[in-house]
Amino acid sequence: MFYGAMKLSVGNGLKLAFRPWVEGLEHVPAEGPAILASNHLSFSDSFFLPAVLDRKVTFIAKAEYFTSPGVKGKLTAAFFKGVGQLPVDRSGARGAGEAAIRSGLEVLANGELFGIYPEGTRSPDGRLYRGKPGGLARVALRSGAPVLPVAMVDTEKIQPPGQVMPKLMRPGIRIGEPMDFSRYQGMENDRFIQRALTDEVMYEIMRLSGQEYVDMYATAAKRQLAEEAKRQTEAERTVKEAEREAGKARQGDQGAVRPGGAGPAGRLAAVRRKWNERDRAA
């Protein structure tokens, strides 16, 4: 009941404001269980996809959305429950995967649609990253439900990181034909089968979305980007400190620059040479 009310208000509001285009709705079964395996570009993916479907689709979401304190936390939890999100405790090395499997199997056992993002997290740069094999493959093989590859298009452009107000534009959704993996039935614990099934689905998502594929996990890519940003910040801080010292030296606060570049100006030049050499090597 609450889901229906949220679909009428939030779902219809999204369709009216953003007018998302959709291809492949005929591939979604009118009844019975099915898995929607989608790329993940934006926080809004879990809202745009259910908005264009006649049937309820349930996604998993991190438990923090449901446990935040205060009035805002309770409203957030109520909203996520209302739009069909299930909390998943990501604590522990295998916590997220096992929780996703349990949640997915329960949803599918009830004959409903289950939505999952094989990448495990949002893409940091709009490219498609390697799918994590455990959750999708094990849910698909244990349930026997068909897998529908889904491509979200341009949803990351609506509200990029740091932008407060969303941009009014038309995102797109492409839904591919159901994929049958009954040939792998009973082999859900075989890691090679898990990898093969996941790669097959990711290929279809890539074909539907037109994204560039990156053969690494999105979580690893995010770590690399964070480390690079940290190194860049440290480099800029070092250069600024050297520039300040050089400025003081020119004013005579620290004496004349010694021959051989040992003074502040010399150190500044050395820092710049070091980072230029690093950039050329990269």
N, C-alpha and C positions, 0 to 999 in steps of 0.2 A: 504493500500500500504506500509506504513512504517512498519506495523506489519509483513508483508510478508518479507520485506528486513531484519528486525531484526531476524526473524525466520531462514532465510537462513544463516545469518552470525553467530549470537550468538547461535541459536539452533543447527545448524549443527556443529559448533565448539565444543559445549558441548558434543554432541554425539560422535564426532570423538576423543576427548581427554579423556573422561571418560567412554565411551561405557556403558551407563546405560542399565540394563536388565529390561524388562517389561513383566508383566503377566496381562491378562484380557483386552487387547485393544479391543477385540470384544464386550465388554460390553458398550463401548462408542457409542452412537447413531450417525449414519452418518449425521443426520440433526435433527433440532428441539432443544428445550431448555432442559438442564439438569444441575444438580448441582453436582459439584465434591467436596465432603467433605473430607478433608485430615487431617492427623496428621501433626504436624509442628515441624521439628527437626532442620532446618537450613534456613538461609537467601536464600540459593540456591533452596529451594523447589519450589518457584514460577517460576523458570527458567527451572528446569529439567522436571517438569510435562508438561508444554506447548511444550517443545522440542520434546517429544515423541508422541505428538498428531498431527493428520492431521488437526484438527479444531482449531480455535482460542479459547482460554480460557482466561477469564478476572478475575483477582483477585483484591482485594482491598488492598491498602497500605496507611500507615499513611501520612497525608498531608505534613509533614515536608520534605518528599522526593521531593516534587514538589515546595516548596516555599523557599528553601535555596538561599541566595544571591550569586552574583558573577558568573563568567564563569562556575565554577565547579557545582554550583547549577543548572544553566540552562542546562548543559549537563546531569546532573543526572535526572532532570525532563523530558528531552527529551527521555532519555533512558527508564525510567519507563513507560512513555506513549507509547513508541514504542513497548514495550513487553506486552502491554495490561493491565497495572496496572491503577486502578482508585484511585484518592486521597480521603481519608476519614478524616474529621476533628474530632479528638477524644476529643475535648473540651466538658465539661459538663458531668454530670453523665450518661446520656443516649445518648451522642453524637455519639459514635462509633457504637452502636447497631442500632440506627435509620438510620444513614448514610449507614451502610452496607445493611440494608433492602431496602432502596430506590435504591441503586446502583444495588443490585442483581435483583430486580424486573425489572429495566430498561433493564438490559442485557438479562434476560430471555424473556422479552416481544418481543425482537428482534430476538428470536429463537436461541440464542447463548448459549455457555457454561459459567457457572459462578463458579468460584473456591472460596471456603471459608474454613477457619481453625476454627473448632468449639471450640478448646481450647482457642482461642483468642490471643495467643502469643506463641512464641517458647518454647518448653520444656526445662527447665533448666538442666536436667540431663538424657535425653534420654528416660524417662518413659512417658507413656501416661496419661494425666490428664483429669479431668472431663470436659465435654463439656459445654459451656455456652448456655443455652436454647433459648434465645430470637432470635438471628439473623438467625440461620439455620432453626429452626422450622417455624418461621413466613414467611421466604422467600419461603420455601418448600410448606407450606399450602396455602399461598396467590397465588402462581404461579401455583400450581398443577404439577410442574416439578418433574421428578424422581430424586432421590438422589443416586449418585454413591459413595460408600465408597472407599477411596483411602489410601493406606499405602506407605509412603516414607520410604525406608530402607537404613540405614547407611549414609544418607546425612550429618549428624552431624559430621561424622568422617573425612570428606573431608577437612574442615577448622575449627578446634575447636577454641574457644575463645583465642585470644592472638597469634595465628599462622598466619603469614603473607602470606606465600605461600601455596596454596591448595595442598593437597595430591592427587596424581593421583591414583584413585581406582574406582571400579565399584559400584555405588549406584544402588538401585533397586526400582521399582515402581510396586505395585500390585493394580489393579482396580477390585473392587467387582461388583457383579450383581446389577442392578438398584433396588432401594427400593421404593415401592409404598405406599404412605401414604394417599391415597384418603379416607380411612375410617375415617380420622380425619378432612376432609374438613369442613370448616366453624367454626372450633374450635381453630383457631390460637391464640386467646387471652386467652385461658385457660392455666394457668401456669402448670397444671398437665399434660396436653397433650404436651406442649412444652418440659417438662422434659422427658416424656416417649419417644417421638420421638427422642430427642437428645441422650438419653441413648441407644436407639436401634442402632442408627448410630455408636456411640462410641464403642459399643460391636463388631460391624462388623469390625471397624478399628482395634481394639485390636486383633481380630481373624486373620486379614490379616497381621498385622505387627509383631505379636508375642511379643509386648511390655508388660512390667509390667504395670498394671493399678493402678492409684492412685486416690482415691475418694476425691479429693480436686482440686480447681482451680490452674492452673499454675501460675497465678499472685500472689496468696497467698503463693505458694511454693517459688517463687522468693523473696518475702518479708522476709520469714523465713530464706532463705539462706543468704540474705544481712545482716539481723540482727545478725545471727550467725557469719558471717565474721567480723562484727563490734566488737562483743564481744570478738572474738579471738584476733583481733588486739589490743584492749584495754588491754586484759590480758597480751599479749606479751610485750606491752609498760610498764605496771606496773612492770612486772618481771625484765625487763631490767633496769628500774629506781632503783629498789631495789638492783639489782646486782651492779650498779654503786655506790650506797651509801655504800654497804657492802665493796666494794673494797677500797673506801676512808677510811673507818673505819680501815681496816687492815693496811693501810699505816700510820695510826695515825692522819689523817686529822680531824677526828671527835671524837677522844678519844677512849678509850676502850669500848668494848661492855658491857653494864650493865647487871647484873644478871637478869634472868627471861626473856631474849630475847627482851628487850626493844630497843636495838640498831638496826642499819641497818641490820646486819646479822640476827637478830631475826625477823625483819619485813619481810625480804626476805623469811625466812622459813615459816612465817605465810601466806604470799601470795601464796607460792607454795602449802601449805596444803589446803588453801581455794579452789584453782582451781582443785586440785586433788579430793577433796570431791565433787565439782560440777560435774566433769567428771564421777565419780562413780555413782552419783545420776542420771545423764542423761542416 
